Amino acid sequence: MALHGLAKVRIGVPNVAETIAYYTDFGLRPRGDGVFATRDGGDQLEIVHAPTRRLAELTIAADDPDDIASIASRLRALDLPVSVEHDSLRATEPSTGTPVCVTVRPRLIVDPVPSPTPYNGPGRVERWGRAPFLTRTDPVTPRKLGHAVLGSTDLAAAMRFFTEGLGFKVSDYMGDRAAFMRCSVDHHNVLVMAAPVNFLHHTSWQVEDVDEVGRGAQTMLDGHPERHIWGLGRHFAGANFFYYLKDPAGNFSEYYSDMDAIGEDELWSPDVLHGMAGLYSWGPPPPPSFLQPDDLAALMTGAHSAG
Ligand SMILES: [Fe+2]
């Protein structure tokens, strides 16, 4: 009886057709009308029109209607409006204005579970002859939506919504500027970072292993060098291998593999990480546009003229 992951993101963009083409190249399965499926998680992305890029809706999966009822009462205790309908509720994250839906969904079952990729090491041979990734010719196709990252002008309000309201747990902090939060065994499903404007930083999509992170990125960059943002590297928080790319609307999308899993809350202590060491363990240095996307100023201007 709990939340068990992200079900779906709806992303609003001004250039729908171009963005749909990008996520098709990214390996998500087009299902028509801007909806995309992952291999294991079903329909997990929807691209819709919006005047400027934004997270148009975040849907979170819960086990049963009791979860919906208890989340609704916690949100009301925070003086946040909530509407409950059957097996789902709708609310608005108060700092970014992001519409959030919590809905009952079956837990994701991976069947059959793929065999672990064999890697040789000192004194042990797990594979003989040529490496198995050499024979992979199918396009990289993400297994599931892992996490979404938001910039928020009010980090404390966003954290209160996700933790006290929805029941997320904090896995790690980046100083007092960001919090990695989970609603599943994954190290993070939502990361909110303090920012001068509310915006969607990235969505992240799980692939099989580090070879698929690299192979997927290489395919995306072939003929599209403008898609490159940052990678290949390994994060410190969450420990996942990563490669970040940019969609034609300016949202980043990440291939990741091998993220830390937190099975029992008692066996994990949140750390407060500082500086670049908190951001990544190894890899090329992040470009300035990773932390401050090139369109932030334009988004701020848009936010001001709209509000
Ligand atoms: Fe990420």
Boltz pocket constraint, residues with backbone or C-beta under 6 A from the ligand:
constraints:
  - pocket:
      binder: B
      contacts: [[A, 147], [A, 149], [A, 202], [A, 204], [A, 254]]
      max_distance: 6.0
